[in-house]
């Protein structure tokens, strides 16, 4: 018996839920979720919309050294194009 297992994936179409008053204050929910469950999820998320960080300005006390991703590049390295 092979130790490798095939992983089956299922990509469900997503629908947007508008949570706040601004266009960027939304999230995605699977389109196969029942309307009553989707309604319940939306209600809970809207009730707690103030807990979400929609932009960096919503996180004023977070140290940027912690939240910013930096690539460690060697300045003397020669750029190479990836083979296709």
PDB file with SEQRES, HELIX, SHEET and CRYST1 records, atoms N, CA, C and O in Angstrom:
SEQRES   1 A   84  UNK UNK UNK UNK UNK UNK UNK UNK UNK UNK UNK UNK UNK          
SEQRES   2 A   84  UNK UNK UNK UNK UNK UNK UNK UNK UNK UNK UNK UNK UNK          
SEQRES   3 A   84  UNK UNK UNK UNK UNK UNK UNK UNK UNK UNK UNK UNK UNK          
SEQRES   4 A   84  UNK UNK UNK UNK UNK UNK UNK UNK UNK UNK UNK UNK UNK          
SEQRES   5 A   84  UNK UNK UNK UNK UNK UNK UNK UNK UNK UNK UNK UNK UNK          
SEQRES   6 A   84  UNK UNK UNK UNK UNK UNK UNK UNK UNK UNK UNK UNK UNK          
SEQRES   7 A   84  UNK UNK UNK UNK UNK UNK                                      
HELIX    1 AA1 UNK A   35  UNK A   47  1                                  13    
HELIX    2 AA2 UNK A   49  UNK A   51  5                                   3    
HELIX    3 AA3 UNK A   56  UNK A   58  5                                   3    
HELIX    4 AA4 UNK A   64  UNK A   67  1                                   4    
SHEET    1 AA1 2 UNK A  14  UNK A  18  0                                        
SHEET    2 AA1 2 UNK A  26  UNK A  30 -1                                        
CRYST1    1.000    1.000    1.000  90.00  90.00  90.00 P 1           1          
ATOM      1  N   UNK A   1       0.849  -1.180   0.000  1.00  0.00           N  
ATOM      2  CA  UNK A   1       0.000   0.000   0.000  1.00  0.00           C  
ATOM      3  C   UNK A   1       0.892   1.240   0.000  1.00  0.00           C  
ATOM      4  O   UNK A   1       1.849   1.331   0.768  1.00  0.00           O  
ATOM      5  N   UNK A   2       0.573   2.159  -0.844  1.00  0.00           N  
ATOM      6  CA  UNK A   2       1.375   3.369  -0.980  1.00  0.00           C  
ATOM      7  C   UNK A   2       1.181   4.288   0.227  1.00  0.00           C  
ATOM      8  O   UNK A   2       0.083   4.409   0.770  1.00  0.00           O  
ATOM      9  N   UNK A   3       2.276   4.928   0.628  1.00  0.00           N  
ATOM     10  CA  UNK A   3       2.179   5.864   1.751  1.00  0.00           C  
ATOM     11  C   UNK A   3       1.689   7.229   1.282  1.00  0.00           C  
ATOM     12  O   UNK A   3       1.439   8.112   2.103  1.00  0.00           O  
ATOM     13  N   UNK A   4       1.551   7.409  -0.021  1.00  0.00           N  
ATOM     14  CA  UNK A   4       1.064   8.668  -0.560  1.00  0.00           C  
ATOM     15  C   UNK A   4      -0.454   8.633  -0.653  1.00  0.00           C  
ATOM     16  O   UNK A   4      -1.045   7.635  -1.068  1.00  0.00           O  
ATOM     17  N   UNK A   5      -1.058   9.714  -0.268  1.00  0.00           N  
ATOM     18  CA  UNK A   5      -2.510   9.814  -0.350  1.00  0.00           C  
ATOM     19  C   UNK A   5      -2.869  10.954  -1.276  1.00  0.00           C  
ATOM     20  O   UNK A   5      -2.220  12.000  -1.269  1.00  0.00           O  
ATOM     21  N   UNK A   6      -3.875  10.757  -2.052  1.00  0.00           N  
ATOM     22  CA  UNK A   6      -4.333  11.813  -2.942  1.00  0.00           C  
ATOM     23  C   UNK A   6      -5.237  12.741  -2.141  1.00  0.00           C  
ATOM     24  O   UNK A   6      -6.178  12.304  -1.479  1.00  0.00           O  
ATOM     25  N   UNK A   7      -4.933  14.010  -2.218  1.00  0.00           N  
ATOM     26  CA  UNK A   7      -5.750  15.004  -1.523  1.00  0.00           C  
ATOM     27  C   UNK A   7      -6.723  15.597  -2.524  1.00  0.00           C  
ATOM     28  O   UNK A   7      -6.324  16.163  -3.542  1.00  0.00           O  
ATOM     29  N   UNK A   8      -7.977  15.462  -2.226  1.00  0.00           N  
ATOM     30  CA  UNK A   8      -9.011  16.019  -3.091  1.00  0.00           C  
ATOM     31  C   UNK A   8      -9.363  17.414  -2.597  1.00  0.00           C  
ATOM     32  O   UNK A   8      -9.567  17.628  -1.402  1.00  0.00           O  
ATOM     33  N   UNK A   9      -9.429  18.340  -3.506  1.00  0.00           N  
ATOM     34  CA  UNK A   9      -9.799  19.699  -3.128  1.00  0.00           C  
ATOM     35  C   UNK A   9     -11.110  20.061  -3.797  1.00  0.00           C  
ATOM     36  O   UNK A   9     -11.438  19.572  -4.878  1.00  0.00           O  
ATOM     37  N   UNK A  10     -11.831  20.904  -3.146  1.00  0.00           N  
ATOM     38  CA  UNK A  10     -13.103  21.380  -3.665  1.00  0.00           C  
ATOM     39  C   UNK A  10     -13.111  22.883  -3.516  1.00  0.00           C  
ATOM     40  O   UNK A  10     -13.070  23.405  -2.402  1.00  0.00           O  
ATOM     41  N   UNK A  11     -13.162  23.569  -4.621  1.00  0.00           N  
ATOM     42  CA  UNK A  11     -13.174  25.020  -4.571  1.00  0.00           C  
ATOM     43  C   UNK A  11     -14.605  25.503  -4.733  1.00  0.00           C  
ATOM     44  O   UNK A  11     -15.186  25.446  -5.816  1.00  0.00           O  
ATOM     45  N   UNK A  12     -15.143  25.971  -3.644  1.00  0.00           N  
ATOM     46  CA  UNK A  12     -16.511  26.474  -3.619  1.00  0.00           C  
ATOM     47  C   UNK A  12     -16.524  27.940  -4.033  1.00  0.00           C  
ATOM     48  O   UNK A  12     -15.703  28.718  -3.547  1.00  0.00           O  
ATOM     49  N   UNK A  13     -17.430  28.333  -4.913  1.00  0.00           N  
ATOM     50  CA  UNK A  13     -17.543  29.755  -5.240  1.00  0.00           C  
ATOM     51  C   UNK A  13     -17.878  30.547  -3.969  1.00  0.00           C  
ATOM     52  O   UNK A  13     -18.622  30.080  -3.108  1.00  0.00           O  
ATOM     53  N   UNK A  14     -17.322  31.732  -3.876  1.00  0.00           N  
ATOM     54  CA  UNK A  14     -17.512  32.556  -2.692  1.00  0.00           C  
ATOM     55  C   UNK A  14     -18.449  33.725  -3.001  1.00  0.00           C  
ATOM     56  O   UNK A  14     -18.527  34.195  -4.135  1.00  0.00           O  
ATOM     57  N   UNK A  15     -19.150  34.178  -1.974  1.00  0.00           N  
ATOM     58  CA  UNK A  15     -19.960  35.381  -2.084  1.00  0.00           C  
ATOM     59  C   UNK A  15     -19.475  36.375  -1.038  1.00  0.00           C  
ATOM     60  O   UNK A  15     -18.966  35.989   0.013  1.00  0.00           O  
ATOM     61  N   UNK A  16     -19.639  37.648  -1.336  1.00  0.00           N  
ATOM     62  CA  UNK A  16     -19.192  38.699  -0.429  1.00  0.00           C  
ATOM     63  C   UNK A  16     -20.274  39.048   0.581  1.00  0.00           C  
ATOM     64  O   UNK A  16     -21.464  39.072   0.265  1.00  0.00           O  
ATOM     65  N   UNK A  17     -19.833  39.316   1.797  1.00  0.00           N  
ATOM     66  CA  UNK A  17     -20.713  39.843   2.838  1.00  0.00           C  
ATOM     67  C   UNK A  17     -20.195  41.224   3.198  1.00  0.00           C  
ATOM     68  O   UNK A  17     -19.052  41.362   3.635  1.00  0.00           O  
ATOM     69  N   UNK A  18     -21.010  42.234   3.024  1.00  0.00           N  
ATOM     70  CA  UNK A  18     -20.631  43.588   3.413  1.00  0.00           C  
ATOM     71  C   UNK A  18     -20.881  43.731   4.905  1.00  0.00           C  
ATOM     72  O   UNK A  18     -22.002  43.531   5.373  1.00  0.00           O  
ATOM     73  N   UNK A  19     -19.845  44.075   5.651  1.00  0.00           N  
ATOM     74  CA  UNK A  19     -19.962  44.124   7.104  1.00  0.00           C  
ATOM     75  C   UNK A  19     -20.061  45.542   7.638  1.00  0.00           C  
ATOM     76  O   UNK A  19     -20.825  45.808   8.566  1.00  0.00           O  
ATOM     77  N   UNK A  20     -19.294  46.448   7.058  1.00  0.00           N  
ATOM     78  CA  UNK A  20     -19.268  47.821   7.540  1.00  0.00           C  
ATOM     79  C   UNK A  20     -19.822  48.780   6.502  1.00  0.00           C  
ATOM     80  O   UNK A  20     -20.404  48.370   5.498  1.00  0.00           O  
ATOM     81  N   UNK A  21     -19.630  50.051   6.764  1.00  0.00           N  
ATOM     82  CA  UNK A  21     -20.155  51.084   5.871  1.00  0.00           C  
ATOM     83  C   UNK A  21     -19.226  51.366   4.697  1.00  0.00           C  
ATOM     84  O   UNK A  21     -19.669  51.902   3.681  1.00  0.00           O  
ATOM     85  N   UNK A  22     -17.953  51.020   4.815  1.00  0.00           N  
ATOM     86  CA  UNK A  22     -16.996  51.261   3.743  1.00  0.00           C  
ATOM     87  C   UNK A  22     -16.879  50.034   2.850  1.00  0.00           C  
ATOM     88  O   UNK A  22     -17.067  48.903   3.298  1.00  0.00           O  
ATOM     89  N   UNK A  23     -16.566  50.274   1.579  1.00  0.00           N  
ATOM     90  CA  UNK A  23     -16.543  49.173   0.605  1.00  0.00           C  
ATOM     91  C   UNK A  23     -15.500  48.103   0.928  1.00  0.00           C  
ATOM     92  O   UNK A  23     -15.668  46.946   0.542  1.00  0.00           O  
ATOM     93  N   UNK A  24     -14.420  48.474   1.634  1.00  0.00           N  
ATOM     94  CA  UNK A  24     -13.395  47.480   1.956  1.00  0.00           C  
ATOM     95  C   UNK A  24     -13.734  46.659   3.203  1.00  0.00           C  
ATOM     96  O   UNK A  24     -12.989  45.743   3.552  1.00  0.00           O  
ATOM     97  N   UNK A  25     -14.818  46.962   3.863  1.00  0.00           N  
ATOM     98  CA  UNK A  25     -15.195  46.249   5.088  1.00  0.00           C  
ATOM     99  C   UNK A  25     -16.128  45.085   4.745  1.00  0.00           C  
ATOM    100  O   UNK A  25     -17.320  45.091   5.052  1.00  0.00           O  
ATOM    101  N   UNK A  26     -15.518  44.077   4.087  1.00  0.00           N  
ATOM    102  CA  UNK A  26     -16.304  42.916   3.667  1.00  0.00           C  
ATOM    103  C   UNK A  26     -15.478  41.655   3.878  1.00  0.00           C  
ATOM    104  O   UNK A  26     -14.277  41.710   4.140  1.00  0.00           O  
ATOM    105  N   UNK A  27     -16.146  40.533   3.758  1.00  0.00           N  
ATOM    106  CA  UNK A  27     -15.470  39.242   3.843  1.00  0.00           C  
ATOM    107  C   UNK A  27     -16.159  38.295   2.871  1.00  0.00           C  
ATOM    108  O   UNK A  27     -17.178  38.643   2.274  1.00  0.00           O  
ATOM    109  N   UNK A  28     -15.614  37.124   2.716  1.00  0.00           N  
ATOM    110  CA  UNK A  28     -16.187  36.133   1.801  1.00  0.00           C  
ATOM    111  C   UNK A  28     -16.747  34.958   2.594  1.00  0.00           C  
ATOM    112  O   UNK A  28     -16.215  34.575   3.636  1.00  0.00           O  
ATOM    113  N   UNK A  29     -17.832  34.401   2.075  1.00  0.00           N  
ATOM    114  CA  UNK A  29     -18.468  33.214   2.652  1.00  0.00           C  
ATOM    115  C   UNK A  29     -18.784  32.281   1.493  1.00  0.00           C  
ATOM    116  O   UNK A  29     -19.125  32.728   0.398  1.00  0.00           O  
ATOM    117  N   UNK A  30     -18.671  31.003   1.739  1.00  0.00           N  
ATOM    118  CA  UNK A  30     -18.972  30.021   0.700  1.00  0.00           C  
ATOM    119  C   UNK A  30     -20.396  30.166   0.189  1.00  0.00           C  
ATOM    120  O   UNK A  30     -21.325  30.375   0.970  1.00  0.00           O  
ATOM    121  N   UNK A  31     -20.565  30.055  -1.115  1.00  0.00           N  
ATOM    122  CA  UNK A  31     -21.889  30.232  -1.716  1.00  0.00           C  
ATOM    123  C   UNK A  31     -22.837  29.074  -1.403  1.00  0.00           C  
ATOM    124  O   UNK A  31     -24.043  29.186  -1.623  1.00  0.00           O  
ATOM    125  N   UNK A  32     -22.303  27.971  -0.894  1.00  0.00           N  
ATOM    126  CA  UNK A  32     -23.159  26.828  -0.577  1.00  0.00           C  
ATOM    127  C   UNK A  32     -23.685  26.878   0.861  1.00  0.00           C  
ATOM    128  O   UNK A  32     -24.434  25.997   1.282  1.00  0.00           O  
ATOM    129  N   UNK A  33     -23.290  27.908   1.609  1.00  0.00           N  
ATOM    130  CA  UNK A  33     -23.783  28.084   2.977  1.00  0.00           C  
ATOM    131  C   UNK A  33     -25.271  28.448   2.904  1.00  0.00           C  
ATOM    132  O   UNK A  33     -25.674  29.246   2.058  1.00  0.00           O  
ATOM    133  N   UNK A  34     -26.069  27.877   3.771  1.00  0.00           N  
ATOM    134  CA  UNK A  34     -27.508  28.167   3.752  1.00  0.00           C  
ATOM    135  C   UNK A  34     -27.751  29.639   4.079  1.00  0.00           C  
ATOM    136  O   UNK A  34     -26.936  30.279   4.745  1.00  0.00           O  
ATOM    137  N   UNK A  35     -28.865  30.164   3.611  1.00  0.00           N  
ATOM    138  CA  UNK A  35     -29.196  31.567   3.850  1.00  0.00           C  
ATOM    139  C   UNK A  35     -29.306  31.882   5.334  1.00  0.00           C  
ATOM    140  O   UNK A  35     -28.889  32.954   5.771  1.00  0.00           O  
ATOM    141  N   UNK A  36     -29.865  30.960   6.113  1.00  0.00           N  
ATOM    142  CA  UNK A  36     -30.006  31.223   7.543  1.00  0.00           C  
ATOM    143  C   UNK A  36     -28.636  31.254   8.234  1.00  0.00           C  
ATOM    144  O   UNK A  36     -28.411  32.079   9.119  1.00  0.00           O  
ATOM    145  N   UNK A  37     -27.730  30.367   7.837  1.00  0.00           N  
ATOM    146  CA  UNK A  37     -26.398  30.378   8.415  1.00  0.00           C  
ATOM    147  C   UNK A  37     -25.638  31.632   7.983  1.00  0.00           C  
ATOM    148  O   UNK A  37     -24.960  32.261   8.797  1.00  0.00           O  
ATOM    149  N   UNK A  38     -25.749  31.993   6.708  1.00  0.00           N  
ATOM    150  CA  UNK A  38     -25.094  33.187   6.200  1.00  0.00           C  
ATOM    151  C   UNK A  38     -25.602  34.428   6.940  1.00  0.00           C  
ATOM    152  O   UNK A  38     -24.826  35.326   7.267  1.00  0.00           O  
ATOM    153  N   UNK A  39     -26.897  34.466   7.197  1.00  0.00           N  
ATOM    154  CA  UNK A  39     -27.497  35.574   7.931  1.00  0.00           C  
ATOM    155  C   UNK A  39     -26.958  35.636   9.356  1.00  0.00           C  
ATOM    156  O   UNK A  39     -26.665  36.717   9.866  1.00  0.00           O  
ATOM    157  N   UNK A  40     -26.829  34.481   9.993  1.00  0.00           N  
ATOM    158  CA  UNK A  40     -26.297  34.418  11.353  1.00  0.00           C  
ATOM    159  C   UNK A  40     -24.840  34.844  11.417  1.00  0.00           C  
ATOM    160  O   UNK A  40     -24.436  35.565  12.330  1.00  0.00           O  
ATOM    161  N   UNK A  41     -24.046  34.393  10.437  1.00  0.00           N  
ATOM    162  CA  UNK A  41     -22.636  34.785  10.378  1.00  0.00           C  
ATOM    163  C   UNK A  41     -22.522  36.290  10.200  1.00  0.00           C  
ATOM    164  O   UNK A  41     -21.736  36.949  10.881  1.00  0.00           O  
ATOM    165  N   UNK A  42     -23.309  36.825   9.286  1.00  0.00           N  
ATOM    166  CA  UNK A  42     -23.271  38.265   9.020  1.00  0.00           C  
ATOM    167  C   UNK A  42     -23.664  39.066  10.264  1.00  0.00           C  
ATOM    168  O   UNK A  42     -23.050  40.089  10.569  1.00  0.00           O  
ATOM    169  N   UNK A  43     -24.674  38.603  10.969  1.00  0.00           N  
ATOM    170  CA  UNK A  43     -25.133  39.297  12.184  1.00  0.00           C  
ATOM    171  C   UNK A  43     -24.030  39.339  13.242  1.00  0.00           C  
ATOM    172  O   UNK A  43     -23.784  40.387  13.839  1.00  0.00           O  
ATOM    173  N   UNK A  44     -23.370  38.213  13.473  1.00  0.00           N  
ATOM    174  CA  UNK A  44     -22.300  38.157  14.479  1.00  0.00           C  
ATOM    175  C   UNK A  44     -21.127  39.038  14.060  1.00  0.00           C  
ATOM    176  O   UNK A  44     -20.582  39.778  14.879  1.00  0.00           O  
ATOM    177  N   UNK A  45     -20.740  38.963  12.794  1.00  0.00           N  
ATOM    178  CA  UNK A  45     -19.609  39.762  12.330  1.00  0.00           C  
ATOM    179  C   UNK A  45     -19.916  41.258  12.367  1.00  0.00           C  
ATOM    180  O   UNK A  45     -19.054  42.057  12.733  1.00  0.00           O  
ATOM    181  N   UNK A  46     -21.139  41.642  11.991  1.00  0.00           N  
ATOM    182  CA  UNK A  46     -21.500  43.060  12.031  1.00  0.00           C  
ATOM    183  C   UNK A  46     -21.568  43.572  13.465  1.00  0.00           C  
ATOM    184  O   UNK A  46     -21.227  44.724  13.730  1.00  0.00           O  
ATOM    185  N   UNK A  47     -22.002  42.731  14.379  1.00  0.00           N  
ATOM    186  CA  UNK A  47     -22.056  43.117  15.783  1.00  0.00           C  
ATOM    187  C   UNK A  47     -20.651  43.371  16.341  1.00  0.00           C  
ATOM    188  O   UNK A  47     -20.480  44.144  17.284  1.00  0.00           O  
ATOM    189  N   UNK A  48     -19.654  42.715  15.751  1.00  0.00           N  
ATOM    190  CA  UNK A  48     -18.273  42.824  16.217  1.00  0.00           C  
ATOM    191  C   UNK A  48     -17.356  43.492  15.189  1.00  0.00           C  
ATOM    192  O   UNK A  48     -16.143  43.283  15.214  1.00  0.00           O  
ATOM    193  N   UNK A  49     -17.919  44.279  14.301  1.00  0.00           N  
ATOM    194  CA  UNK A  49     -17.143  44.894  13.220  1.00  0.00           C  
ATOM    195  C   UNK A  49     -16.024  45.786  13.754  1.00  0.00           C  
ATOM    196  O   UNK A  49     -15.021  45.987  13.070  1.00  0.00           O  
ATOM    197  N   UNK A  50     -16.177  46.314  14.944  1.00  0.00           N  
ATOM    198  CA  UNK A  50     -15.148  47.180  15.528  1.00  0.00           C  
ATOM    199  C   UNK A  50     -13.897  46.398  15.949  1.00  0.00           C  
ATOM    200  O   UNK A  50     -12.876  47.005  16.273  1.00  0.00           O  
ATOM    201  N   UNK A  51     -13.960  45.083  15.950  1.00  0.00           N  
ATOM    202  CA  UNK A  51     -12.806  44.266  16.336  1.00  0.00           C  
ATOM    203  C   UNK A  51     -11.860  43.985  15.169  1.00  0.00           C  
ATOM    204  O   UNK A  51     -10.740  43.521  15.378  1.00  0.00           O  
ATOM    205  N   UNK A  52     -12.305  44.265  13.941  1.00  0.00           N  
ATOM    206  CA  UNK A  52     -11.502  43.987  12.760  1.00  0.00           C  
ATOM    207  C   UNK A  52     -10.558  45.136  12.460  1.00  0.00           C  
ATOM    208  O   UNK A  52     -10.895  46.301  12.672  1.00  0.00           O  
ATOM    209  N   UNK A  53      -9.378  44.804  11.967  1.00  0.00           N  
ATOM    210  CA  UNK A  53      -8.432  45.813  11.496  1.00  0.00           C  
ATOM    211  C   UNK A  53      -8.541  45.842   9.975  1.00  0.00           C  
ATOM    212  O   UNK A  53      -8.081  44.921   9.300  1.00  0.00           O  
ATOM    213  N   UNK A  54      -9.136  46.875   9.448  1.00  0.00           N  
ATOM    214  CA  UNK A  54      -9.363  46.986   8.015  1.00  0.00           C  
ATOM    215  C   UNK A  54      -8.173  47.621   7.299  1.00  0.00           C  
ATOM    216  O   UNK A  54      -8.004  47.446   6.092  1.00  0.00           O  
ATOM    217  N   UNK A  55      -7.360  48.348   8.038  1.00  0.00           N  
ATOM    218  CA  UNK A  55      -6.181  48.995   7.456  1.00  0.00           C  
ATOM    219  C   UNK A  55      -5.137  49.164   8.559  1.00  0.00           C  
ATOM    220  O   UNK A  55      -5.449  48.999   9.739  1.00  0.00           O  
ATOM    221  N   UNK A  56      -3.903  49.491   8.182  1.00  0.00           N  
ATOM    222  CA  UNK A  56      -2.862  49.686   9.203  1.00  0.00           C  
ATOM    223  C   UNK A  56      -3.205  50.784  10.208  1.00  0.00           C  
ATOM    224  O   UNK A  56      -2.759  50.721  11.354  1.00  0.00           O  
ATOM    225  N   UNK A  57      -3.978  51.776   9.809  1.00  0.00           N  
ATOM    226  CA  UNK A  57      -4.346  52.843  10.745  1.00  0.00           C  
ATOM    227  C   UNK A  57      -5.285  52.349  11.837  1.00  0.00           C  
ATOM    228  O   UNK A  57      -5.455  53.017  12.857  1.00  0.00           O  
ATOM    229  N   UNK A  58      -5.893  51.189  11.632  1.00  0.00           N  
ATOM    230  CA  UNK A  58      -6.762  50.598  12.649  1.00  0.00           C  
ATOM    231  C   UNK A  58      -5.953  49.864  13.717  1.00  0.00           C  
ATOM    232  O   UNK A  58      -6.519  49.341  14.677  1.00  0.00           O  
ATOM    233  N   UNK A  59      -4.631  49.826  13.553  1.00  0.00           N  
ATOM    234  CA  UNK A  59      -3.743  49.130  14.488  1.00  0.00           C  
ATOM    235  C   UNK A  59      -2.628  50.076  14.938  1.00  0.00           C  
ATOM    236  O   UNK A  59      -1.455  49.803  14.680  1.00  0.00           O  
ATOM    237  N   UNK A  60      -2.966  51.168  15.597  1.00  0.00           N  
ATOM    238  CA  UNK A  60      -1.955  52.185  15.908  1.00  0.00           C  
ATOM    239  C   UNK A  60      -0.858  51.733  16.869  1.00  0.00           C  
ATOM    240  O   UNK A  60       0.234  52.299  16.841  1.00  0.00           O  
ATOM    241  N   UNK A  61      -1.099  50.765  17.692  1.00  0.00           N  
ATOM    242  CA  UNK A  61      -0.099  50.364  18.692  1.00  0.00           C  
ATOM    243  C   UNK A  61       0.723  49.144  18.297  1.00  0.00           C  
ATOM    244  O   UNK A  61       1.473  48.611  19.115  1.00  0.00           O  
ATOM    245  N   UNK A  62       0.592  48.696  17.051  1.00  0.00           N  
ATOM    246  CA  UNK A  62       1.359  47.547  16.579  1.00  0.00           C  
ATOM    247  C   UNK A  62       2.682  48.053  16.009  1.00  0.00           C  
ATOM    248  O   UNK A  62       2.691  48.930  15.146  1.00  0.00           O  
ATOM    249  N   UNK A  63       3.785  47.507  16.482  1.00  0.00           N  
ATOM    250  CA  UNK A  63       5.112  47.893  16.025  1.00  0.00           C  
ATOM    251  C   UNK A  63       5.300  47.474  14.571  1.00  0.00           C  
ATOM    252  O   UNK A  63       5.096  46.310  14.228  1.00  0.00           O  
ATOM    253  N   UNK A  64       5.693  48.428  13.707  1.00  0.00           N  
ATOM    254  CA  UNK A  64       5.875  48.125  12.288  1.00  0.00           C  
ATOM    255  C   UNK A  64       6.988  47.111  12.042  1.00  0.00           C  
ATOM    256  O   UNK A  64       6.964  46.411  11.030  1.00  0.00           O  
ATOM    257  N   UNK A  65       7.954  47.019  12.940  1.00  0.00           N  
ATOM    258  CA  UNK A  65       9.006  46.014  12.800  1.00  0.00           C  
ATOM    259  C   UNK A  65       8.409  44.610  12.888  1.00  0.00           C  
ATOM    260  O   UNK A  65       8.965  43.661  12.333  1.00  0.00           O  
ATOM    261  N   UNK A  66       7.307  44.480  13.566  1.00  0.00           N  
ATOM    262  CA  UNK A  66       6.637  43.196  13.714  1.00  0.00           C  
ATOM    263  C   UNK A  66       5.748  42.895  12.509  1.00  0.00           C  
ATOM    264  O   UNK A  66       5.673  41.745  12.075  1.00  0.00           O  
ATOM    265  N   UNK A  67       5.079  43.900  11.966  1.00  0.00           N  
ATOM    266  CA  UNK A  67       4.075  43.668  10.930  1.00  0.00           C  
ATOM    267  C   UNK A  67       4.592  43.773   9.506  1.00  0.00           C  
ATOM    268  O   UNK A  67       3.918  43.310   8.586  1.00  0.00           O  
ATOM    269  N   UNK A  68       5.756  44.359   9.288  1.00  0.00           N  
ATOM    270  CA  UNK A  68       6.271  44.543   7.929  1.00  0.00           C  
ATOM    271  C   UNK A  68       7.151  43.378   7.512  1.00  0.00           C  
ATOM    272  O   UNK A  68       8.018  42.938   8.267  1.00  0.00           O  
ATOM    273  N   UNK A  69       6.920  42.888   6.309  1.00  0.00           N  
ATOM    274  CA  UNK A  69       7.720  41.792   5.762  1.00  0.00           C  
ATOM    275  C   UNK A  69       8.902  42.392   5.008  1.00  0.00           C  
ATOM    276  O   UNK A  69       8.724  43.314   4.213  1.00  0.00           O  
ATOM    277  N   UNK A  70      10.074  41.890   5.245  1.00  0.00           N  
ATOM    278  CA  UNK A  70      11.272  42.361   4.556  1.00  0.00           C  
ATOM    279  C   UNK A  70      11.986  41.172   3.945  1.00  0.00           C  
ATOM    280  O   UNK A  70      12.101  40.113   4.562  1.00  0.00           O  
ATOM    281  N   UNK A  71      12.466  41.360   2.724  1.00  0.00           N  
ATOM    282  CA  UNK A  71      13.245  40.319   2.074  1.00  0.00           C  
ATOM    283  C   UNK A  71      14.718  40.542   2.374  1.00  0.00           C  
ATOM    284  O   UNK A  71      15.220  41.659   2.254  1.00  0.00           O  
ATOM    285  N   UNK A  72      15.400  39.495   2.760  1.00  0.00           N  
ATOM    286  CA  UNK A  72      16.828  39.592   3.028  1.00  0.00           C  
ATOM    287  C   UNK A  72      17.570  39.353   1.715  1.00  0.00           C  
ATOM    288  O   UNK A  72      17.814  38.211   1.326  1.00  0.00           O  
ATOM    289  N   UNK A  73      17.917  40.428   1.051  1.00  0.00           N  
ATOM    290  CA  UNK A  73      18.598  40.342  -0.239  1.00  0.00           C  
ATOM    291  C   UNK A  73      20.052  40.743  -0.076  1.00  0.00           C  
ATOM    292  O   UNK A  73      20.389  41.623   0.716  1.00  0.00           O  
ATOM    293  N   UNK A  74      20.889  40.091  -0.828  1.00  0.00           N  
ATOM    294  CA  UNK A  74      22.304  40.461  -0.827  1.00  0.00           C  
ATOM    295  C   UNK A  74      22.521  41.474  -1.953  1.00  0.00           C  
ATOM    296  O   UNK A  74      22.264  41.159  -3.115  1.00  0.00           O  
ATOM    297  N   UNK A  75      22.987  42.678  -1.633  1.00  0.00           N  
ATOM    298  CA  UNK A  75      23.142  43.715  -2.659  1.00  0.00           C  
ATOM    299  C   UNK A  75      24.095  43.310  -3.779  1.00  0.00           C  
ATOM    300  O   UNK A  75      23.950  43.786  -4.905  1.00  0.00           O  
ATOM    301  N   UNK A  76      25.065  42.444  -3.496  1.00  0.00           N  
ATOM    302  CA  UNK A  76      26.039  42.054  -4.517  1.00  0.00           C  
ATOM    303  C   UNK A  76      25.546  40.893  -5.388  1.00  0.00           C  
ATOM    304  O   UNK A  76      26.220  40.522  -6.349  1.00  0.00           O  
ATOM    305  N   UNK A  77      24.397  40.322  -5.072  1.00  0.00           N  
ATOM    306  CA  UNK A  77      23.871  39.185  -5.843  1.00  0.00           C  
ATOM    307  C   UNK A  77      23.393  39.645  -7.219  1.00  0.00           C  
ATOM    308  O   UNK A  77      22.797  40.713  -7.360  1.00  0.00           O  
ATOM    309  N   UNK A  78      23.664  38.823  -8.223  1.00  0.00           N  
ATOM    310  CA  UNK A  78      23.270  39.118  -9.592  1.00  0.00           C  
ATOM    311  C   UNK A  78      21.834  38.623  -9.812  1.00  0.00           C  
ATOM    312  O   UNK A  78      21.533  37.471  -9.499  1.00  0.00           O  
ATOM    313  N   UNK A  79      20.940  39.472 -10.346  1.00  0.00           N  
ATOM    314  CA  UNK A  79      19.554  39.016 -10.604  1.00  0.00           C  
ATOM    315  C   UNK A  79      19.523  37.928 -11.672  1.00  0.00           C  
ATOM    316  O   UNK A  79      20.233  38.007 -12.674  1.00  0.00           O  
ATOM    317  N   UNK A  80      18.702  36.924 -11.451  1.00  0.00           N  
ATOM    318  CA  UNK A  80      18.565  35.813 -12.400  1.00  0.00           C  
ATOM    319  C   UNK A  80      17.088  35.642 -12.712  1.00  0.00           C  
ATOM    320  O   UNK A  80      16.257  35.633 -11.805  1.00  0.00           O  
ATOM    321  N   UNK A  81      16.758  35.508 -13.991  1.00  0.00           N  
ATOM    322  CA  UNK A  81      15.385  35.276 -14.422  1.00  0.00           C  
ATOM    323  C   UNK A  81      15.050  33.794 -14.263  1.00  0.00           C  
ATOM    324  O   UNK A  81      15.834  32.927 -14.651  1.00  0.00           O  
ATOM    325  N   UNK A  82      13.894  33.516 -13.697  1.00  0.00           N  
ATOM    326  CA  UNK A  82      13.476  32.128 -13.498  1.00  0.00           C  
ATOM    327  C   UNK A  82      13.166  31.478 -14.843  1.00  0.00           C  
ATOM    328  O   UNK A  82      12.528  32.083 -15.704  1.00  0.00           O  
ATOM    329  N   UNK A  83      13.623  30.242 -15.011  1.00  0.00           N  
ATOM    330  CA  UNK A  83      13.339  29.488 -16.236  1.00  0.00           C  
ATOM    331  C   UNK A  83      11.879  29.084 -16.258  1.00  0.00           C  
ATOM    332  O   UNK A  83      11.302  28.742 -15.226  1.00  0.00           O  
ATOM    333  N   UNK A  84      11.281  29.125 -17.447  1.00  0.00           N  
ATOM    334  CA  UNK A  84       9.865  28.739 -17.563  1.00  0.00           C  
ATOM    335  C   UNK A  84       9.744  27.359 -18.119  1.00  0.00           C  
ATOM    336  O   UNK A  84       8.633  26.857 -18.290  1.00  0.00           O  
TER     337      UNK A  84                                                      
END                                                                             
